[in-house]
Amino acid sequence: MAQETHRVVILGSGPAGLTAALYTARADLKPLLIEGPQPGGQLTITTEVENYPGFENGIQGPEMMEVLHRQAQRFGTNFLNGEATAVDLRRHPFELTVGKKVLGAQALIISTGASAKLLGIESEKRLMGYGVSACATCDGFFFKDKDALVVGGGDTAMEEATFLTKFCRKVTIVHRRNQLRASKIMQDRAFANPKIGFIWDSVIEEIYGQPDKTGVTGARLRNLKTGAASDVATDAVFIAIGHQPNTALFAGQLAMDDLGYLIVKPGSTCTSIEGVFAAGDVADRIYRQAVTAAGTGCMAAIDAERWLEAHHHS
Protein backbone atom coordinates (compact mmCIF):
# COMPACT_ATOMS: atom_id res chain seq x y z
CA MET A 1 0.00 0.00 0.00
CA ALA A 2 1.12 3.54 -0.78
CA GLN A 3 2.71 5.37 2.14
CA GLU A 4 1.65 8.75 0.74
CA THR A 5 -0.57 9.79 -2.17
CA HIS A 6 -0.13 12.82 -4.43
CA ARG A 7 -2.55 14.37 -6.86
CA VAL A 8 0.11 14.50 -9.57
CA VAL A 9 3.38 12.59 -9.81
CA ILE A 10 5.79 13.42 -12.63
CA LEU A 11 8.51 11.00 -13.69
CA GLY A 12 11.55 12.68 -15.23
CA SER A 13 13.20 16.08 -14.85
CA GLY A 14 14.03 17.16 -18.40
CA PRO A 15 12.23 20.04 -20.19
CA ALA A 16 8.99 18.03 -20.44
CA GLY A 17 8.89 17.03 -16.77
CA LEU A 18 9.87 20.45 -15.44
CA THR A 19 7.36 22.25 -17.67
CA ALA A 20 4.64 19.84 -16.52
CA ALA A 21 5.71 20.57 -12.94
CA LEU A 22 5.58 24.32 -13.51
CA TYR A 23 2.03 24.17 -14.90
CA THR A 24 0.62 21.72 -12.36
CA ALA A 25 2.24 23.65 -9.51
CA ARG A 26 0.68 26.90 -10.73
CA ALA A 27 -2.66 25.07 -10.83
CA ASP A 28 -2.14 24.36 -7.11
CA LEU A 29 -1.94 20.59 -7.64
CA LYS A 30 1.25 20.35 -5.53
CA PRO A 31 3.06 17.97 -7.92
CA LEU A 32 5.78 15.59 -6.84
CA LEU A 33 8.54 15.29 -9.43
CA ILE A 34 10.78 12.21 -9.28
CA GLU A 35 14.05 13.30 -10.85
CA GLY A 36 15.20 9.98 -12.30
CA PRO A 37 18.69 8.59 -12.92
CA GLN A 38 19.88 11.72 -14.77
CA PRO A 39 18.42 14.83 -13.12
CA GLY A 40 17.89 17.45 -15.81
CA GLY A 41 17.80 14.91 -18.62
CA GLN A 42 19.85 14.91 -21.81
CA LEU A 43 20.42 18.68 -21.73
CA THR A 44 22.76 18.24 -18.78
CA ILE A 45 25.31 16.68 -21.18
CA THR A 46 24.80 19.42 -23.78
CA THR A 47 27.09 22.42 -23.75
CA GLU A 48 25.60 25.36 -25.67
CA VAL A 49 21.85 25.55 -26.33
CA GLU A 50 21.15 28.20 -28.97
CA ASN A 51 17.80 27.09 -30.38
CA TYR A 52 15.54 27.44 -27.33
CA PRO A 53 13.34 30.55 -27.64
CA GLY A 54 14.02 33.31 -25.16
CA PHE A 55 17.79 32.84 -24.85
CA GLU A 56 19.03 35.10 -27.62
CA ASN A 57 22.69 34.61 -26.72
CA GLY A 58 22.36 30.90 -26.00
CA ILE A 59 22.68 29.16 -22.65
CA GLN A 60 24.60 26.19 -21.30
CA GLY A 61 22.45 23.05 -21.10
CA PRO A 62 22.99 22.41 -17.37
CA GLU A 63 22.34 26.09 -16.55
CA MET A 64 19.09 26.03 -18.51
CA MET A 65 17.88 23.02 -16.56
CA GLU A 66 18.76 24.75 -13.27
CA VAL A 67 16.66 27.76 -14.35
CA LEU A 68 13.69 25.51 -15.17
CA HIS A 69 14.15 23.63 -11.87
CA ARG A 70 14.12 26.85 -9.84
CA GLN A 71 11.05 28.12 -11.72
CA ALA A 72 9.09 24.92 -11.02
CA GLN A 73 10.23 24.96 -7.39
CA ARG A 74 9.15 28.58 -6.96
CA PHE A 75 5.51 27.61 -7.52
CA GLY A 76 5.56 24.71 -5.09
CA THR A 77 6.83 21.64 -6.94
CA ASN A 78 8.20 19.01 -4.57
CA PHE A 79 11.28 17.15 -5.80
CA LEU A 80 12.35 13.64 -4.94
CA ASN A 81 15.84 12.53 -5.89
CA GLY A 82 15.62 8.94 -7.02
CA GLU A 83 14.28 6.64 -9.70
CA ALA A 84 11.01 4.73 -9.94
CA THR A 85 11.88 1.04 -10.09
CA ALA A 86 8.33 -0.35 -10.27
CA VAL A 87 4.90 0.96 -11.18
CA ASP A 88 1.44 -0.56 -10.86
CA LEU A 89 -1.03 1.12 -13.19
CA ARG A 90 -3.73 -1.54 -12.70
CA ARG A 91 -4.95 0.08 -9.50
CA HIS A 92 -5.94 3.63 -8.68
CA PRO A 93 -4.34 5.61 -7.18
CA PHE A 94 -1.41 4.35 -9.26
CA GLU A 95 1.49 2.99 -7.20
CA LEU A 96 5.18 3.74 -7.74
CA THR A 97 8.16 2.33 -5.91
CA VAL A 98 11.04 4.76 -5.37
CA GLY A 99 13.81 3.39 -3.18
CA LYS A 100 12.05 1.94 -0.13
CA LYS A 101 8.98 4.17 -0.56
CA VAL A 102 5.70 3.24 -2.22
CA LEU A 103 3.97 6.37 -3.50
CA GLY A 104 0.41 6.85 -4.75
CA ALA A 105 -0.54 9.07 -7.69
CA GLN A 106 -4.03 10.14 -8.69
CA ALA A 107 -2.60 11.33 -12.02
CA LEU A 108 0.75 10.31 -13.49
CA ILE A 109 2.79 12.23 -16.06
CA ILE A 110 5.54 10.16 -17.69
CA SER A 111 8.43 12.22 -19.06
CA THR A 112 11.27 9.71 -18.73
CA GLY A 113 12.71 10.65 -22.13
CA ALA A 114 14.69 8.62 -24.61
CA SER A 115 18.37 7.81 -24.55
CA ALA A 116 20.56 8.04 -27.63
CA LYS A 117 22.23 4.73 -28.38
CA LEU A 118 25.96 5.32 -28.13
CA LEU A 119 29.14 3.50 -29.10
CA GLY A 120 30.12 2.79 -25.51
CA ILE A 121 33.76 3.95 -25.70
CA GLU A 122 35.42 6.07 -23.02
CA SER A 123 36.49 8.90 -25.36
CA GLU A 124 32.91 9.29 -26.61
CA LYS A 125 31.70 9.99 -23.06
CA ARG A 126 34.65 12.30 -22.32
CA LEU A 127 34.09 14.42 -25.46
CA MET A 128 30.26 14.46 -25.39
CA GLY A 129 29.29 18.09 -25.94
CA TYR A 130 32.80 18.97 -27.13
CA GLY A 131 32.48 17.70 -30.69
CA VAL A 132 30.69 14.43 -29.98
CA SER A 133 26.91 14.68 -30.34
CA ALA A 134 23.84 12.54 -30.88
CA CYS A 135 21.77 15.38 -32.37
CA ALA A 136 22.67 17.15 -35.61
CA THR A 137 19.65 19.47 -35.33
CA CYS A 138 20.90 20.62 -31.92
CA ASP A 139 24.61 20.97 -32.67
CA GLY A 140 25.20 21.09 -36.44
CA PHE A 141 25.31 24.89 -36.46
CA PHE A 142 28.53 24.85 -34.39
CA PHE A 143 30.46 23.12 -37.19
CA LYS A 144 30.19 25.62 -40.02
CA ASP A 145 32.84 24.94 -42.70
CA LYS A 146 34.22 22.01 -40.68
CA ASP A 147 34.42 18.26 -41.22
CA ALA A 148 32.17 15.74 -39.48
CA LEU A 149 31.81 11.99 -39.20
CA VAL A 150 28.35 10.43 -38.87
CA VAL A 151 28.14 6.91 -37.46
CA GLY A 152 25.25 4.73 -38.65
CA GLY A 153 23.56 3.28 -41.70
CA GLY A 154 19.83 3.80 -41.16
CA ASP A 155 17.42 6.62 -41.95
CA THR A 156 18.52 8.56 -38.86
CA ALA A 157 22.14 8.60 -40.05
CA MET A 158 21.15 9.70 -43.57
CA GLU A 159 18.92 12.45 -42.17
CA GLU A 160 21.66 13.67 -39.83
CA ALA A 161 24.31 13.61 -42.57
CA THR A 162 22.08 15.42 -45.06
CA PHE A 163 21.18 18.06 -42.46
CA LEU A 164 24.86 18.58 -41.57
CA THR A 165 25.76 19.39 -45.19
CA LYS A 166 23.98 22.72 -44.68
CA PHE A 167 26.85 23.72 -42.41
CA CYS A 168 29.79 21.35 -42.79
CA ARG A 169 32.45 21.38 -45.47
CA LYS A 170 32.48 17.59 -45.65
CA VAL A 171 30.40 14.86 -43.99
CA THR A 172 31.61 11.25 -43.95
CA ILE A 173 29.28 8.40 -42.99
CA VAL A 174 31.00 5.53 -41.16
CA HIS A 175 29.07 2.27 -41.37
CA ARG A 176 29.96 -1.17 -40.03
CA ARG A 177 28.57 -2.94 -43.12
CA ASN A 178 29.09 -2.49 -46.87
CA GLN A 179 25.50 -1.43 -47.55
CA LEU A 180 23.04 0.88 -45.85
CA ARG A 181 19.90 -0.07 -43.95
CA ALA A 182 18.21 3.24 -44.76
CA SER A 183 15.16 3.48 -47.00
CA LYS A 184 15.90 3.83 -50.72
CA ILE A 185 14.83 7.47 -50.88
CA MET A 186 17.15 8.39 -48.00
CA GLN A 187 20.03 6.41 -49.53
CA ASP A 188 19.54 8.06 -52.93
CA ARG A 189 19.52 11.50 -51.31
CA ALA A 190 22.78 10.79 -49.45
CA PHE A 191 24.56 9.24 -52.46
CA ALA A 192 23.56 12.20 -54.63
CA ASN A 193 24.91 14.79 -52.18
CA PRO A 194 28.43 15.85 -53.23
CA LYS A 195 29.33 16.79 -49.65
CA ILE A 196 28.69 13.27 -48.29
CA GLY A 197 31.29 10.50 -48.42
CA PHE A 198 31.29 6.94 -47.06
CA ILE A 199 33.66 4.68 -45.14
CA TRP A 200 32.39 1.10 -45.29
CA ASP A 201 32.85 -1.97 -43.08
CA SER A 202 34.33 0.17 -40.31
CA VAL A 203 33.79 1.15 -36.69
CA ILE A 204 35.17 3.95 -34.53
CA GLU A 205 37.48 2.63 -31.82
CA GLU A 206 38.58 5.92 -30.34
CA ILE A 207 37.86 9.63 -30.69
CA TYR A 208 40.77 12.04 -30.33
CA GLY A 209 40.64 15.47 -28.70
CA GLN A 210 40.44 17.36 -25.42
CA PRO A 211 37.32 18.79 -23.74
CA ASP A 212 37.35 22.60 -23.34
CA LYS A 213 40.55 22.87 -25.39
CA THR A 214 40.71 21.46 -28.88
CA GLY A 215 37.44 19.57 -28.86
CA VAL A 216 37.36 16.63 -31.28
CA THR A 217 40.35 16.44 -33.60
CA GLY A 218 40.02 12.99 -35.15
CA ALA A 219 39.11 9.34 -34.77
CA ARG A 220 40.69 5.92 -35.07
CA LEU A 221 38.75 3.56 -37.32
CA ARG A 222 39.04 -0.19 -37.68
CA ASN A 223 38.03 -2.04 -40.82
CA LEU A 224 36.03 -5.07 -39.74
CA LYS A 225 36.97 -7.08 -42.85
CA THR A 226 40.73 -6.49 -42.93
CA GLY A 227 41.33 -5.60 -39.26
CA ALA A 228 43.39 -2.60 -40.38
CA ALA A 229 43.32 0.53 -38.21
CA SER A 230 43.48 4.07 -39.62
CA ASP A 231 43.26 7.59 -38.27
CA VAL A 232 41.06 10.26 -39.81
CA ALA A 233 40.97 13.96 -38.99
CA THR A 234 37.57 15.40 -38.10
CA ASP A 235 36.06 18.24 -36.07
CA ALA A 236 32.96 16.37 -34.96
CA VAL A 237 31.50 12.89 -34.50
CA PHE A 238 27.72 12.51 -34.67
CA ILE A 239 26.37 9.23 -33.35
CA ALA A 240 23.23 8.29 -35.31
CA ILE A 241 22.49 4.68 -34.43
CA GLY A 242 19.05 5.37 -32.99
CA HIS A 243 17.32 6.21 -29.72
CA GLN A 244 15.84 4.02 -27.04
CA PRO A 245 12.78 5.40 -25.23
CA ASN A 246 13.00 4.89 -21.48
CA THR A 247 9.79 2.88 -21.23
CA ALA A 248 10.89 -0.56 -19.98
CA LEU A 249 9.17 0.21 -16.67
CA PHE A 250 5.78 0.35 -18.40
CA ALA A 251 6.08 -2.78 -20.57
CA GLY A 252 2.87 -4.78 -20.53
CA GLN A 253 0.91 -1.94 -18.95
CA LEU A 254 0.86 0.89 -21.51
CA ALA A 255 0.44 0.75 -25.29
CA MET A 256 3.72 1.30 -27.16
CA ASP A 257 4.78 1.34 -30.79
CA ASP A 258 7.27 -1.05 -32.37
CA LEU A 259 10.23 0.93 -31.02
CA GLY A 260 8.89 1.21 -27.48
CA TYR A 261 7.63 4.82 -27.62
CA LEU A 262 4.43 5.41 -25.63
CA ILE A 263 1.37 5.85 -27.82
CA VAL A 264 -0.80 8.88 -27.05
CA LYS A 265 -4.24 9.73 -28.36
CA PRO A 266 -4.07 12.24 -31.25
CA GLY A 267 -4.18 15.85 -30.11
CA SER A 268 -3.48 14.96 -26.49
CA THR A 269 -0.94 13.40 -24.13
CA CYS A 270 -3.37 10.69 -22.95
CA THR A 271 -1.93 7.18 -22.92
CA SER A 272 -3.88 3.91 -23.08
CA ILE A 273 -4.71 4.18 -19.35
CA GLU A 274 -6.95 6.98 -18.09
CA GLY A 275 -5.11 9.34 -15.76
CA VAL A 276 -1.67 8.49 -17.21
CA PHE A 277 -0.12 11.06 -19.55
CA ALA A 278 3.10 11.05 -21.58
CA ALA A 279 5.24 14.08 -22.49
CA GLY A 280 8.51 14.68 -24.27
CA ASP A 281 10.82 12.22 -26.00
CA VAL A 282 9.20 9.21 -24.33
CA ALA A 283 6.33 9.62 -26.81
CA ASP A 284 8.15 11.49 -29.61
CA ARG A 285 10.14 9.50 -32.15
CA ILE A 286 10.27 12.34 -34.68
CA TYR A 287 11.28 15.74 -33.27
CA ARG A 288 13.11 15.09 -29.97
CA GLN A 289 13.82 18.78 -29.27
CA ALA A 290 13.83 20.58 -25.92
CA VAL A 291 11.19 23.05 -27.09
CA THR A 292 8.79 20.34 -28.33
CA ALA A 293 9.34 18.39 -25.10
CA ALA A 294 8.47 21.50 -23.07
CA GLY A 295 5.36 22.03 -25.22
CA THR A 296 4.05 18.53 -24.54
CA GLY A 297 4.92 18.97 -20.86
CA CYS A 298 2.53 21.91 -20.82
CA MET A 299 -0.11 19.81 -22.63
CA ALA A 300 0.27 16.93 -20.17
CA ALA A 301 -0.17 19.27 -17.21
CA ILE A 302 -3.36 20.73 -18.67
CA ASP A 303 -4.65 17.27 -19.60
CA ALA A 304 -3.92 16.00 -16.07
CA GLU A 305 -5.55 19.03 -14.42
CA ARG A 306 -8.73 18.62 -16.51
CA TRP A 307 -8.83 14.87 -15.91
CA LEU A 308 -8.49 15.32 -12.14
CA GLU A 309 -11.21 17.95 -12.15
CA ALA A 310 -13.55 15.75 -14.20
CA HIS A 311 -12.98 12.85 -11.80
CA HIS A 312 -13.31 15.00 -8.64
CA HIS A 313 -9.70 14.44 -7.58
CA SER A 314 -8.63 18.09 -7.63
C-alpha positions as CSV (number, residue, x, y, z in Angstrom):
1,M,0.0,0.0,0.0
2,A,1.1,3.5,-0.8
3,Q,2.7,5.4,2.1
4,E,1.7,8.8,0.7
5,T,-0.6,9.8,-2.2
6,H,-0.1,12.8,-4.4
7,R,-2.6,14.4,-6.9
8,V,0.1,14.5,-9.6
9,V,3.4,12.6,-9.8
10,I,5.8,13.4,-12.6
11,L,8.5,11.0,-13.7
12,G,11.6,12.7,-15.2
13,S,13.2,16.1,-14.9
14,G,14.0,17.2,-18.4
15,P,12.2,20.0,-20.2
16,A,9.0,18.0,-20.4
17,G,8.9,17.0,-16.8
18,L,9.9,20.4,-15.4
19,T,7.4,22.2,-17.7
20,A,4.6,19.8,-16.5
21,A,5.7,20.6,-12.9
22,L,5.6,24.3,-13.5
23,Y,2.0,24.2,-14.9
24,T,0.6,21.7,-12.4
25,A,2.2,23.6,-9.5
26,R,0.7,26.9,-10.7
27,A,-2.7,25.1,-10.8
28,D,-2.1,24.4,-7.1
29,L,-1.9,20.6,-7.6
30,K,1.3,20.4,-5.5
31,P,3.1,18.0,-7.9
32,L,5.8,15.6,-6.8
33,L,8.5,15.3,-9.4
34,I,10.8,12.2,-9.3
35,E,14.0,13.3,-10.9
36,G,15.2,10.0,-12.3
37,P,18.7,8.6,-12.9
38,Q,19.9,11.7,-14.8
39,P,18.4,14.8,-13.1
40,G,17.9,17.4,-15.8
41,G,17.8,14.9,-18.6
42,Q,19.8,14.9,-21.8
43,L,20.4,18.7,-21.7
44,T,22.8,18.2,-18.8
45,I,25.3,16.7,-21.2
46,T,24.8,19.4,-23.8
47,T,27.1,22.4,-23.7
48,E,25.6,25.4,-25.7
49,V,21.9,25.5,-26.3
50,E,21.1,28.2,-29.0
51,N,17.8,27.1,-30.4
52,Y,15.5,27.4,-27.3
53,P,13.3,30.6,-27.6
54,G,14.0,33.3,-25.2
55,F,17.8,32.8,-24.8
56,E,19.0,35.1,-27.6
57,N,22.7,34.6,-26.7
58,G,22.4,30.9,-26.0
59,I,22.7,29.2,-22.7
60,Q,24.6,26.2,-21.3
61,G,22.4,23.1,-21.1
62,P,23.0,22.4,-17.4
63,E,22.3,26.1,-16.6
64,M,19.1,26.0,-18.5
65,M,17.9,23.0,-16.6
66,E,18.8,24.7,-13.3
67,V,16.7,27.8,-14.3
68,L,13.7,25.5,-15.2
69,H,14.1,23.6,-11.9
70,R,14.1,26.9,-9.8
71,Q,11.1,28.1,-11.7
72,A,9.1,24.9,-11.0
73,Q,10.2,25.0,-7.4
74,R,9.1,28.6,-7.0
75,F,5.5,27.6,-7.5
76,G,5.6,24.7,-5.1
77,T,6.8,21.6,-6.9
78,N,8.2,19.0,-4.6
79,F,11.3,17.2,-5.8
80,L,12.4,13.6,-4.9
81,N,15.8,12.5,-5.9
82,G,15.6,8.9,-7.0
83,E,14.3,6.6,-9.7
84,A,11.0,4.7,-9.9
85,T,11.9,1.0,-10.1
86,A,8.3,-0.3,-10.3
87,V,4.9,1.0,-11.2
88,D,1.4,-0.6,-10.9
89,L,-1.0,1.1,-13.2
90,R,-3.7,-1.5,-12.7
91,R,-5.0,0.1,-9.5
92,H,-5.9,3.6,-8.7
93,P,-4.3,5.6,-7.2
94,F,-1.4,4.3,-9.3
95,E,1.5,3.0,-7.2
96,L,5.2,3.7,-7.7
97,T,8.2,2.3,-5.9
98,V,11.0,4.8,-5.4
99,G,13.8,3.4,-3.2
100,K,12.0,1.9,-0.1
101,K,9.0,4.2,-0.6
102,V,5.7,3.2,-2.2
103,L,4.0,6.4,-3.5
104,G,0.4,6.9,-4.8
105,A,-0.5,9.1,-7.7
106,Q,-4.0,10.1,-8.7
107,A,-2.6,11.3,-12.0
108,L,0.8,10.3,-13.5
109,I,2.8,12.2,-16.1
110,I,5.5,10.2,-17.7
111,S,8.4,12.2,-19.1
112,T,11.3,9.7,-18.7
113,G,12.7,10.6,-22.1
114,A,14.7,8.6,-24.6
115,S,18.4,7.8,-24.5
116,A,20.6,8.0,-27.6
117,K,22.2,4.7,-28.4
118,L,26.0,5.3,-28.1
119,L,29.1,3.5,-29.1
120,G,30.1,2.8,-25.5
121,I,33.8,3.9,-25.7
122,E,35.4,6.1,-23.0
123,S,36.5,8.9,-25.4
124,E,32.9,9.3,-26.6
125,K,31.7,10.0,-23.1
126,R,34.6,12.3,-22.3
127,L,34.1,14.4,-25.5
128,M,30.3,14.5,-25.4
129,G,29.3,18.1,-25.9
130,Y,32.8,19.0,-27.1
131,G,32.5,17.7,-30.7
132,V,30.7,14.4,-30.0
133,S,26.9,14.7,-30.3
134,A,23.8,12.5,-30.9
135,C,21.8,15.4,-32.4
136,A,22.7,17.2,-35.6
137,T,19.7,19.5,-35.3
138,C,20.9,20.6,-31.9
139,D,24.6,21.0,-32.7
140,G,25.2,21.1,-36.4
141,F,25.3,24.9,-36.5
142,F,28.5,24.8,-34.4
143,F,30.5,23.1,-37.2
144,K,30.2,25.6,-40.0
145,D,32.8,24.9,-42.7
146,K,34.2,22.0,-40.7
147,D,34.4,18.3,-41.2
148,A,32.2,15.7,-39.5
149,L,31.8,12.0,-39.2
150,V,28.3,10.4,-38.9
151,V,28.1,6.9,-37.5
152,G,25.2,4.7,-38.6
153,G,23.6,3.3,-41.7
154,G,19.8,3.8,-41.2
155,D,17.4,6.6,-42.0
156,T,18.5,8.6,-38.9
157,A,22.1,8.6,-40.0
158,M,21.1,9.7,-43.6
159,E,18.9,12.5,-42.2
160,E,21.7,13.7,-39.8
161,A,24.3,13.6,-42.6
162,T,22.1,15.4,-45.1
163,F,21.2,18.1,-42.5
164,L,24.9,18.6,-41.6
165,T,25.8,19.4,-45.2
166,K,24.0,22.7,-44.7
167,F,26.9,23.7,-42.4
168,C,29.8,21.4,-42.8
169,R,32.5,21.4,-45.5
170,K,32.5,17.6,-45.7
171,V,30.4,14.9,-44.0
172,T,31.6,11.2,-43.9
173,I,29.3,8.4,-43.0
174,V,31.0,5.5,-41.2
175,H,29.1,2.3,-41.4
176,R,30.0,-1.2,-40.0
177,R,28.6,-2.9,-43.1
178,N,29.1,-2.5,-46.9
179,Q,25.5,-1.4,-47.5
180,L,23.0,0.9,-45.9
181,R,19.9,-0.1,-44.0
182,A,18.2,3.2,-44.8
183,S,15.2,3.5,-47.0
184,K,15.9,3.8,-50.7
185,I,14.8,7.5,-50.9
186,M,17.2,8.4,-48.0
187,Q,20.0,6.4,-49.5
188,D,19.5,8.1,-52.9
189,R,19.5,11.5,-51.3
190,A,22.8,10.8,-49.4
191,F,24.6,9.2,-52.5
192,A,23.6,12.2,-54.6
193,N,24.9,14.8,-52.2
194,P,28.4,15.9,-53.2
195,K,29.3,16.8,-49.6
196,I,28.7,13.3,-48.3
197,G,31.3,10.5,-48.4
198,F,31.3,6.9,-47.1
199,I,33.7,4.7,-45.1
200,W,32.4,1.1,-45.3
201,D,32.9,-2.0,-43.1
202,S,34.3,0.2,-40.3
203,V,33.8,1.1,-36.7
204,I,35.2,4.0,-34.5
205,E,37.5,2.6,-31.8
206,E,38.6,5.9,-30.3
207,I,37.9,9.6,-30.7
208,Y,40.8,12.0,-30.3
209,G,40.6,15.5,-28.7
210,Q,40.4,17.4,-25.4
211,P,37.3,18.8,-23.7
212,D,37.3,22.6,-23.3
213,K,40.5,22.9,-25.4
214,T,40.7,21.5,-28.9
215,G,37.4,19.6,-28.9
216,V,37.4,16.6,-31.3
217,T,40.4,16.4,-33.6
218,G,40.0,13.0,-35.2
219,A,39.1,9.3,-34.8
220,R,40.7,5.9,-35.1
221,L,38.7,3.6,-37.3
222,R,39.0,-0.2,-37.7
223,N,38.0,-2.0,-40.8
224,L,36.0,-5.1,-39.7
225,K,37.0,-7.1,-42.8
226,T,40.7,-6.5,-42.9
227,G,41.3,-5.6,-39.3
228,A,43.4,-2.6,-40.4
229,A,43.3,0.5,-38.2
230,S,43.5,4.1,-39.6
231,D,43.3,7.6,-38.3
232,V,41.1,10.3,-39.8
233,A,41.0,14.0,-39.0
234,T,37.6,15.4,-38.1
235,D,36.1,18.2,-36.1
236,A,33.0,16.4,-35.0
237,V,31.5,12.9,-34.5
238,F,27.7,12.5,-34.7
239,I,26.4,9.2,-33.3
240,A,23.2,8.3,-35.3
241,I,22.5,4.7,-34.4
242,G,19.1,5.4,-33.0
243,H,17.3,6.2,-29.7
244,Q,15.8,4.0,-27.0
245,P,12.8,5.4,-25.2
246,N,13.0,4.9,-21.5
247,T,9.8,2.9,-21.2
248,A,10.9,-0.6,-20.0
249,L,9.2,0.2,-16.7
250,F,5.8,0.3,-18.4
251,A,6.1,-2.8,-20.6
252,G,2.9,-4.8,-20.5
253,Q,0.9,-1.9,-18.9
254,L,0.9,0.9,-21.5
255,A,0.4,0.8,-25.3
256,M,3.7,1.3,-27.2
257,D,4.8,1.3,-30.8
258,D,7.3,-1.1,-32.4
259,L,10.2,0.9,-31.0
260,G,8.9,1.2,-27.5
261,Y,7.6,4.8,-27.6
262,L,4.4,5.4,-25.6
263,I,1.4,5.8,-27.8
264,V,-0.8,8.9,-27.1
265,K,-4.2,9.7,-28.4
266,P,-4.1,12.2,-31.3
267,G,-4.2,15.8,-30.1
268,S,-3.5,15.0,-26.5
269,T,-0.9,13.4,-24.1
270,C,-3.4,10.7,-22.9
271,T,-1.9,7.2,-22.9
272,S,-3.9,3.9,-23.1
273,I,-4.7,4.2,-19.4
274,E,-6.9,7.0,-18.1
275,G,-5.1,9.3,-15.8
276,V,-1.7,8.5,-17.2
277,F,-0.1,11.1,-19.6
278,A,3.1,11.1,-21.6
279,A,5.2,14.1,-22.5
280,G,8.5,14.7,-24.3
281,D,10.8,12.2,-26.0
282,V,9.2,9.2,-24.3
283,A,6.3,9.6,-26.8
284,D,8.2,11.5,-29.6
285,R,10.1,9.5,-32.1
286,I,10.3,12.3,-34.7
287,Y,11.3,15.7,-33.3
288,R,13.1,15.1,-30.0
289,Q,13.8,18.8,-29.3
290,A,13.8,20.6,-25.9
291,V,11.2,23.0,-27.1
292,T,8.8,20.3,-28.3
293,A,9.3,18.4,-25.1
294,A,8.5,21.5,-23.1
295,G,5.4,22.0,-25.2
296,T,4.1,18.5,-24.5
297,G,4.9,19.0,-20.9
298,C,2.5,21.9,-20.8
299,M,-0.1,19.8,-22.6
300,A,0.3,16.9,-20.2
301,A,-0.2,19.3,-17.2
302,I,-3.4,20.7,-18.7
303,D,-4.6,17.3,-19.6
304,A,-3.9,16.0,-16.1
305,E,-5.6,19.0,-14.4
306,R,-8.7,18.6,-16.5
307,W,-8.8,14.9,-15.9
308,L,-8.5,15.3,-12.1
309,E,-11.2,18.0,-12.2
310,A,-13.6,15.7,-14.2
311,H,-13.0,12.9,-11.8
312,H,-13.3,15.0,-8.6
313,H,-9.7,14.4,-7.6
314,S,-8.6,18.1,-7.6
